[in-house]
Amino acid sequence: MARPSHLRWGPIGLVALGGAVGASAREGLSLLIPNLGPMPIVIPLINIVGAFLLGYLYEAVTRLGPGDSRAKNLKLLLGTGFCGGFTTYSSLATDTAVLNSNGYLPLAFVYALGTVILGAFATWAGIVIAARANARRAAHTPDAASTVTR
């Protein structure tokens, strides 16, 4: 009897590799980008970029089809792994709580809500940009036209 994919070493390795690279990228950026006064800027930027990447990835791999092993591997490596390690809700929540406890309630509110709203917009933008890229690619590749209409 075959093991489920989430218990196989290959998929686990893809998630671990992507997560290690994503978390390393987040830490590197957090060391490079300073706060703007009391406002931590790097975590919202990371979460917004991560949301864009997830939207783009979702749209791009959807075109590959559900049975395509490349789609599954890209989702594990880049979606679950990299974006999961790169983005961080816990740091957003902690930063919001610290801003609030330091007397910056309005800033904490804008920080948290703004990040969520911009993240939702970034996800939408990623989907739209990937869909347009897929449509352009399909227009220039005769075989790809059948994949876009699925």
C-alpha positions as CSV (number, residue, x, y, z in Angstrom):
1,M,0.0,0.0,0.0
2,A,1.4,3.4,-1.0
3,R,1.9,6.1,1.6
4,P,-0.2,9.3,1.2
5,S,1.8,12.1,-0.4
6,H,2.0,14.1,2.8
7,L,3.9,11.2,4.4
8,R,6.5,10.7,1.6
9,W,10.0,12.1,1.9
10,G,10.0,13.9,-1.5
11,P,7.1,16.2,-0.7
12,I,8.3,16.7,2.8
13,G,11.7,17.7,1.5
14,L,10.2,20.2,-1.0
15,V,8.3,21.9,1.8
16,A,11.3,21.9,4.1
17,L,13.6,23.3,1.5
18,G,11.1,26.0,0.4
19,G,10.4,26.9,4.1
20,A,14.1,27.2,4.9
21,V,14.7,29.5,2.0
22,G,11.6,31.5,2.7
23,A,12.3,31.9,6.4
24,S,15.9,32.9,5.6
25,A,14.7,35.5,3.1
26,R,12.4,36.9,5.7
27,E,15.1,37.1,8.3
28,G,17.5,38.7,5.9
29,L,15.0,41.4,4.9
30,S,14.1,42.0,8.5
31,L,17.8,42.7,9.3
32,L,18.2,45.0,6.2
33,I,15.0,47.1,6.4
34,P,14.7,49.4,9.4
35,N,11.5,50.4,11.2
36,L,9.9,53.8,10.5
37,G,9.8,55.2,14.0
38,P,7.6,52.9,16.1
39,M,6.1,51.3,12.9
40,P,7.7,48.0,11.9
41,I,7.7,48.1,8.1
42,V,9.3,44.9,7.0
43,I,6.6,42.4,8.2
44,P,3.8,44.1,6.3
45,L,6.0,44.3,3.2
46,I,6.9,40.6,3.5
47,N,3.3,39.6,4.0
48,I,2.0,41.7,1.1
49,V,4.8,40.3,-1.3
50,G,4.0,36.8,-0.1
51,A,0.3,37.3,-0.7
52,F,1.1,38.5,-4.3
53,L,3.4,35.5,-4.8
54,L,0.7,33.1,-3.6
55,G,-1.9,34.6,-5.9
56,Y,0.4,34.4,-8.9
57,L,1.5,30.9,-8.0
58,Y,-2.2,29.8,-7.6
59,E,-3.1,31.1,-11.0
60,A,0.0,29.9,-12.7
61,V,-0.1,26.3,-11.5
62,T,-3.8,26.0,-11.9
63,R,-3.2,26.1,-15.7
64,L,-0.9,23.1,-15.4
65,G,-3.8,20.9,-14.4
66,P,-4.6,18.9,-11.3
67,G,-2.8,15.7,-12.4
68,D,0.5,17.5,-13.4
69,S,3.3,16.6,-10.9
70,R,5.0,19.9,-11.6
71,A,1.9,21.7,-10.3
72,K,2.0,19.6,-7.1
73,N,5.7,20.1,-6.6
74,L,5.6,23.9,-7.2
75,K,2.7,24.2,-4.8
76,L,4.7,22.3,-2.1
77,L,8.0,24.0,-2.8
78,L,6.9,27.6,-3.4
79,G,3.4,27.8,-1.9
80,T,3.5,25.8,1.3
81,G,7.3,25.9,1.7
82,F,8.7,29.3,0.6
83,C,5.6,31.4,1.1
84,G,4.8,29.6,4.3
85,G,8.3,30.3,5.7
86,F,8.5,33.8,4.2
87,T,5.2,35.2,5.4
88,T,4.4,35.5,9.1
89,Y,1.0,36.2,10.7
90,S,2.5,35.7,14.1
91,S,5.0,38.6,13.7
92,L,2.2,40.8,12.4
93,A,0.1,40.0,15.4
94,T,3.0,40.5,17.8
95,D,3.9,43.9,16.2
96,T,0.3,45.0,16.4
97,A,0.1,44.0,20.1
98,V,3.4,45.8,20.8
99,L,2.2,49.0,19.0
100,N,-1.0,48.8,21.0
101,S,0.7,48.2,24.4
102,N,3.1,51.2,23.7
103,G,0.1,53.5,23.3
104,Y,-0.1,53.5,19.5
105,L,-3.7,52.1,19.2
106,P,-4.7,54.0,16.0
107,L,-1.3,53.0,14.4
108,A,-1.8,49.4,15.5
109,F,-5.3,49.3,14.0
110,V,-4.1,50.8,10.6
111,Y,-1.0,48.5,10.7
112,A,-3.1,45.3,11.1
113,L,-6.1,46.2,8.9
114,G,-4.0,47.9,6.2
115,T,-1.7,44.8,5.9
116,V,-4.7,42.5,5.6
117,I,-6.5,44.7,3.0
118,L,-3.3,45.3,1.0
119,G,-2.5,41.6,1.2
120,A,-5.9,40.7,-0.2
121,F,-5.4,43.2,-3.0
122,A,-1.9,41.8,-3.7
123,T,-3.3,38.3,-3.9
124,W,-5.9,39.5,-6.4
125,A,-3.2,41.4,-8.4
126,G,-1.0,38.2,-8.5
127,I,-3.9,36.2,-9.9
128,V,-4.7,38.9,-12.5
129,I,-1.1,39.3,-13.6
130,A,-0.6,35.5,-13.9
131,A,-3.8,35.1,-15.8
132,R,-2.7,37.8,-18.3
133,A,0.7,36.1,-18.6
134,N,-1.0,32.8,-19.3
135,A,-3.3,34.4,-21.9
136,R,-0.3,36.0,-23.6
137,R,1.7,32.8,-23.6
138,A,-1.4,30.9,-25.0
139,A,-1.8,33.5,-27.8
140,H,1.8,32.9,-28.9
141,T,1.9,29.1,-28.4
142,P,-0.6,27.0,-30.5
143,D,-0.5,24.1,-28.1
144,A,-1.0,26.2,-25.0
145,A,-4.3,27.6,-26.2
146,S,-6.1,24.4,-25.2
147,T,-4.7,24.6,-21.6
148,V,-6.0,28.1,-21.1
149,T,-9.6,27.1,-21.9
150,R,-9.8,24.3,-19.4
